[in-house]
């Protein structure tokens, strides 16, 4: 049997790296499209918002009313529109909100709108 080549089974594996290349390519695009400094600045702002909401509502995170402050939405509005939108979102808060609103508007100045899959 070993001498007959036609009866022997052969198993051949072909390896291609095609599945890995797009992931590396996308990673390259991501770092070019979204500057690490911009991403860190946005993260810092979101953490600041979270901390300030705890102070404003004087409660634990799970007790804060369902509230979503969308930075990209704010960036699309005029200065007065941003202020009005924040006042609408915070209308249930009994504490003074002006310091929070002024602080947030100051922090988002110069921030670029984020598009694509990273936006929540």
VEXMI-324662 format. One record per residue: residue in one letter; x, z, y of N, C-alpha, C in turn. Coordinates in steps of 0.05 Angstrom, whole numbers, plus 5000, padded with zeros to 4 digits. Atoms other than C-alpha are relative to their C-alpha. Layout:
// residues N
AXZYXZYXZY;...
END
This chain:
// residues 120
X501650004976500050005000501750005025;X498449984976505450175049501449745006;X498750254995508449495041498249785012;X501950204989502149115062499350085029;X500549934972501749105138497149975007;X502850054992494448865139498250244993;X501749775008491749505106500650255015;X499249764985495250005151498350025026;X501549964975491150305208501950075023;X498449944976493950335277498250125021;X501449884977491750775334501849975024;X498450044976494050585402498550135024;X501249884976492850975466501149875025;X499250114975493050665534499550205021;X500449804978494151125592500149855026;X500150114973492250935661499750225020;X500149794979493051345724497949935021;X501950094980487251005759498250235009;X501749784992483051645759501450195019;X498549824983488552035793500549885028;X499250134975490151535848497950045022;X502049964978483451575886500050295011;X499949724990483952335889502350045019;X497749974982490852295919499549855026;X500650164977488551755966498050145019;X502049854983482552165990501350245013;X498749774988486952766001501649915024;X498550104977491352346046498249945023;X501950054979485352116086499050265013;X501049744990482852826092501950135020;X498149874982489153086123500549845026;X499750164976489452506171497550035018;X502550004985482152526191499450285013;X500549734990481653286199502650155003;X497649864993487453616233499850294990;X500149735011489254276200499550205023;X500449824977489454606269497050015008;X502950014994482254366283498450164980;X501549865021479854626216500450315003;X499549714997483155306228498550115024;X501449924976480155346298497050034994;X502849995007473255196270499450254982;X500349775018474155726215500150265016;X499749764983476356236267497450045016;X502549984985470156086309497750094982;X502149915018465556156249500350294992;X499649715006468656826231499350175023;X500649854976467957056303496950015002;X502950004998460556846302498950214980;X501049825021459457236237500450295009;X499549734991462657866266498250075023;X501749954977458757806331497150044992;X502849975009452157726294499550274988;X500249725011453558376257499650205023;X500249824977454458716324497449975014;X502550054986448458386356497650124986;X502349915016443658556300500450284989;X499449735008447159216284499150064971;X500949965028446159136209502049864982;X498450125021449358906144499449704999;X500350295001450258156130497349924987;X502450085014444458126081497450075016;X502349924984439858446133499649835025;X500150184976441357926188497849804995;X502150205004435257476198501349734994;X499150275007435856766171500749855026;X499150114975439956466227502449824995;X497850195004444355846226500749885027;X498950114975448555676286501749764992;X498650245008450654956275501849915023;X498150074978456954816316499849715007;X500250294994456254066308497549935016;X502450044985449154096333500450085030;X499549914973451454486394501849805015;X498150194987457053986408498649745009;X501550244992451853426414498450055025;X501749934977448153796470501750035025;X498749944975449753866543500550305002;X499349724997452454536568497450175002;X502549854997445454766589498449984975;X501450035026442554496524501150194979;X498749815018447554906485499050285005;X500949734992445655536523497150044992;X502849985007438255406513499650024970;X500249995029439055276439500850274989;X499149745009442955916429498050225007;X502149804992437656316467497649984981;X502250035019432356016422500650124973;X499249905026436156196359500150315000;X499649714998437456906383497650155012;X502349884986430457056411499150264987;X500949765014429057586358501950245004;X498049794996435357976376499250175025;X500849824978433658586419502350075019;X497749934983440658686447500649775019;X499250214981443558306507501749794985;X498750225014445857626483501949845017;X498450174982449357336544503050004994;X497149995006456357576526500649834975;X499650165024455657266457499849705006;X500550284993452956616484502449895017;X497850094983458356566538502649984984;X497650015017463756736487500149774981;X500150225018461456216438500349735015;X499750244984460755676491502949955009;X497250024992467755826515501849914976;X498450065024470555786443499649724990;X500450275011467355116426500849785020;X499050214981469954766489502349854988;X497850165010474454196468500049964970;X500150035028472454256395498649734994;X501150265007471053586362497850034978;X502149995020464753446322501249914973;X499150065027466053436247497949844986;X501850165015462952906204500849984971;X499350045028462752746131499550244982;X500649815021463053186069500750295008;X499349734994466153796102497850145016;X502149884985460153916146498050124981;X501949865017455354426116497349875000;
END
